[in-house]
Amino acid sequence: MNTQPSLFETQPPPARSRHSDPSTSKAAARSVDANHLEGLVVDALRRHPIGMTSHEVAAYLDLSLVTVSPRFRPLVNKNLIIDSGEKRAGVGFRNSIVWKAK
């Protein structure tokens, strides 16, 4: 029996953890549904055409920043969102990237 997935089946991305991470970190990485979280981030950005910072997306989705912020780079790589080139004052008055959906 062929257990290899078809090229047309979508598979969730593999868990991301470092080889040196403790087993608890690896288990936590496997428990994250990255596709679902990426979809939430893209949807939030589509609903806000002026763009949002990662802190704003986290607040809008009522999720922690550490849950939301790792989703941005993969979404840029998938050509779904962009760094708008704008910055906005974020937490602690630091400038934050304003992200926009494509």
LOMILO-91395 format. One record per residue (C-alpha): x, y, z; residue number from 1; chain. Coordinates in pm, 1 decimal. Last residue first. Example, Ala and Ser with C-alpha at 12.3 -4.5 7.8 and 13.67 -1.06 7.14 Angstrom:
SITE         x         y         z  torkol  pavex
SITE    1367.0    -106.0     714.0       2      A
SITE    1230.0    -450.0     780.0       1      A
This chain:
SITE         x         y         z  torkol  pavex
SITE    -192.6    4089.2     -64.4     102      A
SITE    -266.3    4117.7     307.8     101      A
SITE     -90.2    4399.4     492.3     100      A
SITE     165.8    4409.7     772.8      99      A
SITE     266.0    4725.8     959.7      98      A
SITE     610.3    4667.7    1104.8      97      A
SITE     652.8    4788.9    1462.9      96      A
SITE     817.2    5099.6    1602.9      95      A
SITE     887.6    5076.1    1972.7      94      A
SITE     667.1    5287.0    2196.9      93      A
SITE     673.0    5020.7    2470.8      92      A
SITE     416.8    4821.0    2276.2      91      A
SITE     376.5    4948.9    1925.5      90      A
SITE     428.4    5277.2    1748.0      89      A
SITE     358.2    5222.8    1380.2      88      A
SITE     593.8    5150.7    1092.9      87      A
SITE     517.6    5153.3     723.0      86      A
SITE     707.6    4962.1     455.8      85      A
SITE     393.1    4758.0     394.8      84      A
SITE     564.2    4433.3     495.2      83      A
SITE     365.5    4196.4     279.9      82      A
SITE     111.5    3916.4     315.1      81      A
SITE       4.8    3612.8     112.2      80      A
SITE     324.0    3559.4     -89.7      79      A
SITE     384.9    3215.7      65.9      78      A
SITE     722.0    3342.6     194.1      77      A
SITE     545.3    3644.0     347.2      76      A
SITE     299.8    3404.0     514.5      75      A
SITE     589.9    3192.4     643.9      74      A
SITE     749.5    3511.1     788.0      73      A
SITE     428.2    3628.9     958.2      72      A
SITE     316.8    3313.1    1141.8      71      A
SITE     588.6    3321.6    1410.2      70      A
SITE     429.3    3642.9    1549.0      69      A
SITE      86.8    3497.7    1630.0      68      A
SITE     142.6    3241.0    1905.0      67      A
SITE     420.2    3437.5    2076.7      66      A
SITE     200.5    3748.3    2057.1      65      A
SITE     -69.7    3574.1    2254.0      64      A
SITE    -413.7    3529.3    2104.0      63      A
SITE    -727.0    3742.3    2131.6      62      A
SITE    -748.2    3756.0    1750.9      61      A
SITE    -763.7    4136.1    1747.8      60      A
SITE    -501.8    4159.0    2025.2      59      A
SITE    -261.4    3927.4    1839.4      58      A
SITE    -320.0    4113.5    1511.0      57      A
SITE    -255.2    4447.0    1684.5      56      A
SITE      67.3    4318.6    1839.5      55      A
SITE     181.7    4186.1    1499.8      54      A
SITE     118.1    4528.9    1352.0      53      A
SITE    -187.7    4587.1    1138.7      52      A
SITE    -268.2    4701.4     787.9      51      A
SITE    -484.5    4979.5     643.8      50      A
SITE    -686.6    4704.7     471.9      49      A
SITE    -807.2    4564.6     806.2      48      A
SITE   -1038.3    4270.1     730.3      47      A
SITE    -777.9    4121.5     497.9      46      A
SITE    -520.0    4145.4     777.2      45      A
SITE    -743.3    3953.0    1016.7      44      A
SITE    -810.4    3687.5     751.1      43      A
SITE    -437.5    3646.7     685.3      42      A
SITE    -369.1    3604.0    1058.2      41      A
SITE    -652.7    3354.9    1108.8      40      A
SITE    -540.6    3150.6     808.5      39      A
SITE    -185.2    3140.3     942.4      38      A
SITE    -321.4    3011.4    1273.3      37      A
SITE    -517.3    2734.1    1101.0      36      A
SITE    -222.1    2630.0     886.6      35      A
SITE      13.2    2635.6    1187.7      34      A
SITE    -195.3    2390.2    1388.7      33      A
SITE      29.7    2381.4    1695.2      32      A
SITE      46.7    2052.5    1890.7      31      A
SITE     366.7    1935.6    1719.1      30      A
SITE     549.7    2246.2    1839.0      29      A
SITE     436.7    2183.2    2197.8      28      A
SITE     564.7    1825.9    2183.8      27      A
SITE     902.0    1948.6    2058.0      26      A
SITE     919.5    2206.8    2333.7      25      A
SITE     837.0    1942.8    2597.7      24      A
SITE    1101.7    1709.6    2452.6      23      A
SITE    1373.2    1965.8    2519.1      22      A
SITE    1509.8    2159.8    2224.1      21      A
SITE    1853.2    2063.2    2086.3      20      A
SITE    1718.5    1937.1    1753.0      19      A
SITE    1539.3    2268.0    1715.2      18      A
SITE    1166.5    2283.1    1684.0      17      A
SITE     921.7    2326.4    1403.1      16      A
SITE     644.3    2074.6    1366.0      15      A
SITE     593.9    1979.5    1004.7      14      A
SITE     366.0    2189.1     788.2      13      A
SITE      13.2    2055.0     764.3      12      A
SITE     -35.3    1843.5     454.8      11      A
SITE    -235.2    1946.1     155.8      10      A
SITE    -312.5    1667.5     -85.2       9      A
SITE    -239.8    1749.3    -447.5       8      A
SITE     106.0    1595.3    -462.3       7      A
SITE     -51.2    1274.8    -334.9       6      A
SITE      56.1    1155.7       6.2       5      A
SITE     300.4     863.9      39.1       4      A
SITE     141.9     569.7     216.6       3      A
SITE     131.1     345.8     -92.2       2      A
SITE       0.0       0.0       0.0       1      A
